[in-house]
Amino acid sequence: MQLKDKVMLVTGATSGIGAAIAKAAAAAGARLMLTGRSVERGEGVKRACGGETQFLPGDVNQAGFADRLVDETVKRFGRLDVLVNNAGIAHRHTVETATDAEWHEVIATNVTAVFYLSRAGLKAMKRNGGGVIVNVGSDWALVGGRNAFAYCASKGAVAQMTRAMAVDHARENIRVNCVCPGDIDTPMLAAGIAFRGQTHEEGLRKLAEAIPMGRVAHPDEIAKAVVFLASDDSSFMTGAMLSVDGGSTAK
């Protein structure tokens, strides 16, 4: 089991990619602390994971929540080995149509919360003698996307934060990598399809036409990449952007 006995903290774990990461990590033997805003969905994911899984509801944008979340993880499990910064949001707009509130919300959730959680997580990992941070970015961290100005900016920031932390903490036995998903069949993707006025099936078909592999991915396929980066199987990887996008950014 790739993550046997490792303690992993996953944000945004109540649906989509986060829920898939939690279930894949549990299957790989991890002891889990999950967080998200929906108590009902979070408790459902917790039950699905089974084993040594805990759920602490909360909003990663709340002041002090990152420190409390990491402290509670260490209190319950004795350590923190892996932090997965997965929580994220998107609004559909260009730079001209983005509101101040939308910009600040996206940056707070996708960038500032990663900073707060990484800072708290690093302190705990240093006490253990090392650890792993996996950031969930996007293919739009690497290339531009239409009608997602703030989201693209935020994920570009996550990519650079990943590289900077990797360089800063490599000699402390702390690896930091980023998974960059393409189009994944999640609630966030569904919102984008609805924004374009398409049915879900029509939207998936249209997206698939532009992807070299000819299909949209399932969240499990991203979760497997996260488990790989969290495990010792990727022991000589740090500062990497791992594209899981069906070839979209290779074009």
C-alpha positions in Angstrom: 0.0 0.0 0.0 1.6 3.2 -1.2 0.5 5.4 1.7 0.4 2.8 4.5 0.2 4.6 7.9 0.9 8.0 6.4 -1.2 10.9 7.8 -2.8 12.9 5.0 -4.8 16.2 5.2 -7.0 16.9 2.2 -8.9 20.2 1.7 -12.0 20.5 -0.4 -12.6 16.8 0.2 -16.4 16.8 0.1 -17.0 16.4 -3.6 -15.3 16.0 -7.0 -11.6 15.6 -7.1 -11.2 16.0 -3.4 -13.6 13.2 -2.6 -11.8 11.0 -5.1 -8.4 11.8 -3.6 -9.7 10.9 -0.1 -11.1 7.5 -1.2 -7.9 6.7 -3.2 -5.7 7.6 -0.3 -7.8 5.5 2.1 -7.5 2.6 -0.3 -3.7 3.1 -0.3 -3.5 2.9 3.5 -3.5 6.6 4.5 -4.9 7.9 7.8 -7.0 10.9 6.8 -8.1 14.3 8.0 -10.6 15.7 5.6 -12.1 19.2 5.5 -14.8 21.1 3.5 -17.8 23.3 4.1 -20.6 20.7 3.7 -21.0 18.6 6.9 -23.4 16.2 5.1 -21.2 15.6 2.2 -18.0 15.4 4.3 -19.5 12.8 6.7 -20.5 10.8 3.6 -17.0 10.8 2.2 -15.7 9.9 5.7 -18.0 6.9 5.8 -16.9 5.9 2.2 -13.2 6.1 3.2 -13.7 4.1 6.4 -10.6 3.2 8.4 -8.8 6.0 10.3 -10.6 8.9 8.7 -11.7 12.1 10.5 -13.7 15.1 9.1 -13.4 18.6 10.4 -15.9 21.1 8.7 -14.7 24.6 8.0 -13.9 27.2 5.4 -10.2 27.5 4.3 -10.8 31.3 4.0 -11.6 31.7 7.7 -8.9 33.4 9.7 -7.0 30.9 11.8 -8.7 27.8 10.3 -5.5 26.5 8.7 -3.6 26.5 11.9 -6.5 24.9 13.8 -6.9 22.3 11.1 -3.2 21.3 11.1 -3.1 21.3 14.9 -6.2 19.1 15.1 -4.6 16.7 12.6 -1.5 16.4 14.7 -3.6 16.1 17.9 -5.6 13.2 16.5 -2.9 11.3 14.5 0.4 12.4 16.1 1.9 13.9 12.9 1.3 15.2 9.4 3.0 13.5 6.5 1.1 14.8 3.5 -0.9 18.0 2.8 -3.1 18.1 -0.3 -4.2 21.6 -1.1 -7.2 20.8 -3.3 -9.9 23.3 -2.3 -10.7 25.7 -5.1 -13.4 27.7 -6.8 -13.9 29.3 -10.2 -16.1 32.1 -11.6 -16.8 32.6 -15.3 -15.6 36.0 -16.5 -13.0 38.0 -18.4 -10.9 40.8 -16.8 -13.6 43.3 -17.9 -16.5 41.4 -16.4 -15.0 40.2 -13.2 -16.3 41.9 -10.1 -14.1 42.9 -7.2 -15.9 40.3 -5.0 -15.3 37.5 -7.5 -11.6 38.3 -7.9 -11.0 38.5 -4.1 -12.9 35.2 -3.4 -11.0 33.3 -6.1 -7.6 34.6 -4.9 -8.5 34.0 -1.2 -9.6 30.4 -1.8 -7.1 29.3 -4.5 -4.0 31.2 -3.5 -4.1 32.7 0.0 -5.6 29.5 1.6 -2.7 27.5 0.0 -0.3 29.9 1.6 -1.9 29.6 5.0 -2.2 25.8 4.9 1.3 25.3 3.5 2.8 27.5 6.2 1.0 25.6 9.0 1.7 22.2 7.3 5.4 22.9 6.9 5.9 23.6 10.6 4.3 20.2 11.4 6.4 18.4 8.8 9.6 19.8 10.0 8.9 18.4 13.4 8.6 15.0 11.7 11.8 15.3 9.7 10.0 15.7 6.4 6.8 15.4 4.4 5.0 16.1 1.1 2.8 18.8 -0.2 0.7 18.2 -3.3 -1.1 21.2 -4.7 -4.0 20.7 -7.1 -3.5 23.2 -9.9 -5.0 23.1 -13.4 -3.9 22.9 -17.1 -4.9 26.6 -17.0 -1.9 27.1 -14.7 0.1 26.3 -17.8 -2.0 27.8 -20.6 -4.7 30.4 -20.8 -8.4 29.6 -20.8 -11.5 31.6 -21.9 -13.8 33.3 -19.5 -11.9 32.3 -16.4 -9.6 35.2 -15.8 -9.2 35.1 -12.0 -9.1 31.3 -12.0 -6.3 31.2 -14.5 -4.4 33.8 -12.5 -4.8 31.9 -9.3 -3.7 28.6 -10.7 -0.7 30.2 -12.3 0.2 31.5 -8.8 -0.2 28.0 -7.4 2.3 26.7 -9.9 4.9 29.3 -8.9 4.2 28.8 -5.2 4.9 25.1 -5.8 8.2 25.7 -7.5 9.3 28.3 -4.8 8.4 26.0 -1.9 10.1 23.0 -3.6 13.4 25.0 -3.9 13.1 26.4 -0.4 12.4 23.1 1.4 14.2 20.4 -0.6 17.0 20.1 1.9 14.5 19.7 4.7 13.2 16.4 3.2 10.0 18.1 2.1 8.8 17.6 -1.4 6.3 19.9 -3.1 4.6 19.1 -6.4 1.5 20.2 -8.4 -1.0 18.1 -10.3 -2.5 20.0 -13.2 -5.8 18.4 -14.3 -7.5 19.1 -17.6 -11.2 18.7 -18.1 -12.6 16.5 -15.3 -16.2 15.5 -14.9 -16.8 17.4 -11.6 -19.4 19.9 -10.3 -17.0 22.7 -11.2 -16.9 21.5 -14.8 -20.7 21.1 -14.8 -21.0 24.8 -13.8 -18.8 25.8 -16.8 -21.0 23.7 -19.1 -24.1 25.4 -17.8 -22.5 28.8 -18.2 -22.2 28.0 -21.9 -25.9 27.1 -22.1 -25.2 23.4 -22.9 -26.7 20.2 -21.5 -24.2 18.2 -19.5 -24.0 15.5 -22.1 -23.5 18.0 -24.9 -20.9 19.9 -22.9 -18.8 16.7 -22.3 -19.0 15.8 -25.9 -17.9 19.2 -27.1 -15.0 19.3 -24.6 -13.9 15.8 -25.6 -13.6 16.9 -29.3 -10.8 19.3 -28.3 -8.9 16.7 -26.1 -6.3 14.6 -27.9 -7.4 11.5 -26.0 -11.0 12.2 -27.0 -12.7 12.2 -23.6 -13.1 14.0 -20.4 -11.4 12.4 -17.3 -12.9 10.9 -14.2 -11.9 12.3 -10.8 -10.3 9.0 -9.9 -7.7 9.5 -12.6 -6.5 12.7 -10.9 -6.7 11.0 -7.5 -4.2 8.3 -8.7 -1.7 11.0 -9.7 -2.0 12.6 -6.3 -1.4 9.3 -4.5 1.6 8.8 -6.7 3.1 12.2 -5.8 2.2 11.7 -2.1 4.0 8.4 -2.0 7.6 7.4 -2.0 7.2 6.2 -5.6 7.9 9.8 -6.5 10.8 10.2 -4.1 13.0 12.2 -6.5 10.3 14.6 -7.7 9.9 18.1 -6.3 8.8 21.3 -8.0 7.1 19.4 -10.8 3.9 20.2 -12.7 2.3 16.9 -13.5 -0.2 17.4 -16.3 -3.1 15.0 -16.2 -5.1 16.4 -19.1 -5.4 13.9 -21.9 -2.8 15.7 -23.9 -4.4 19.1 -24.0 -1.3 21.1 -23.1 0.8 19.1 -25.4 -0.9 20.7 -28.4 
